Amino acid sequence: TGGTDIGIFVANRNALRESNLNHTSHRGELVRGWSASGDLVASVIAGLLIGLGLDAWLDTSPLFVVMFVLAGSIGGFLRLKAESGEIEEQAKEAIRIRDGL
């Protein structure tokens, strides 16, 4: 019965490790998602502040605000798209590993 007990222990330990890894990877993906959305907000705010500063310095109307907010929005969305693509690829790879493909 000693060999059976060790086998059960090892199987339980491996299952626990796998569940911890899955939980950790989901948490990591959530953090990466929030980080990417924070990057989007930060780029829009940065574009707004740069545009406001340039408009005040050069005494122009909202020309630079519009340009830099658009540039920040585009850059933020591209970053968000790239990050979500990486997360999706990692999820597909984890499913392939889990299913033994």
C-alpha positions in Angstrom: 0.0 0.0 0.0 3.0 2.3 0.4 3.5 2.5 -3.4 -0.1 3.3 -3.9 -0.1 6.1 -1.3 3.0 7.6 -2.9 1.3 7.4 -6.3 -1.8 9.2 -5.0 0.3 11.8 -3.2 2.3 12.5 -6.4 -1.0 12.7 -8.5 -2.6 15.1 -6.0 0.6 17.2 -5.8 0.7 17.5 -9.6 -3.0 18.3 -9.9 -2.5 21.0 -7.2 0.5 22.5 -9.1 -1.4 22.5 -12.3 -4.4 24.3 -10.7 -2.1 26.8 -9.1 -0.4 27.4 -12.5 -3.7 27.9 -14.2 -4.9 30.3 -11.4 -1.7 32.2 -11.6 -1.8 32.5 -15.4 -5.4 33.7 -15.3 -4.4 36.4 -12.8 -1.4 37.3 -14.9 -3.6 37.7 -18.0 -6.0 39.9 -16.0 -3.2 42.1 -14.9 -1.8 42.3 -18.5 -5.3 43.2 -19.7 -5.7 46.0 -17.2 -2.2 47.2 -17.8 -2.9 47.4 -21.6 -6.1 49.3 -20.9 -4.2 51.6 -18.6 -1.7 52.2 -21.4 -4.6 53.3 -23.6 -5.9 55.8 -21.1 -2.3 57.1 -20.4 -1.6 57.6 -24.1 -4.8 59.6 -24.6 -4.0 61.7 -21.5 -0.4 62.2 -22.6 -1.6 63.3 -26.0 -4.0 65.7 -24.4 -1.4 67.3 -22.2 1.2 67.6 -24.9 -1.4 69.1 -27.2 -2.6 71.6 -24.6 1.0 72.5 -23.9 1.9 73.1 -27.6 -1.3 75.0 -28.2 -0.6 77.3 -25.3 3.0 77.8 -26.3 2.3 78.4 -30.0 -1.0 80.2 -29.3 -2.9 78.0 -31.7 -6.5 76.8 -31.3 -7.1 73.1 -30.5 -5.0 72.0 -33.5 -2.3 70.2 -31.5 -4.8 68.8 -28.9 -6.8 67.1 -31.7 -3.7 65.8 -33.4 -2.0 64.4 -30.2 -5.2 63.0 -28.8 -5.8 61.2 -32.1 -2.2 60.0 -32.1 -2.4 58.9 -28.5 -5.7 57.0 -29.1 -4.3 55.2 -32.2 -1.1 54.3 -30.3 -3.0 53.1 -27.3 -5.4 51.0 -29.4 -2.5 49.4 -31.3 -0.8 48.6 -28.0 -4.1 47.1 -26.6 -4.6 45.0 -29.8 -1.0 43.7 -29.7 -1.3 42.8 -26.0 -4.6 41.0 -26.4 -3.2 39.1 -29.4 -0.3 37.9 -27.2 -2.7 36.8 -24.4 -4.9 35.0 -26.9 -1.9 33.1 -28.4 -0.8 32.1 -24.9 -4.3 30.9 -24.1 -4.4 28.8 -27.3 -1.0 27.3 -26.5 -2.1 26.4 -22.9 -5.2 24.7 -24.4 -3.0 22.7 -26.8 -0.7 21.7 -24.0 -3.6 20.7 -21.8 -5.3 18.7 -24.5 -1.9 17.1 -25.4 -2.0 18.3 -29.0 
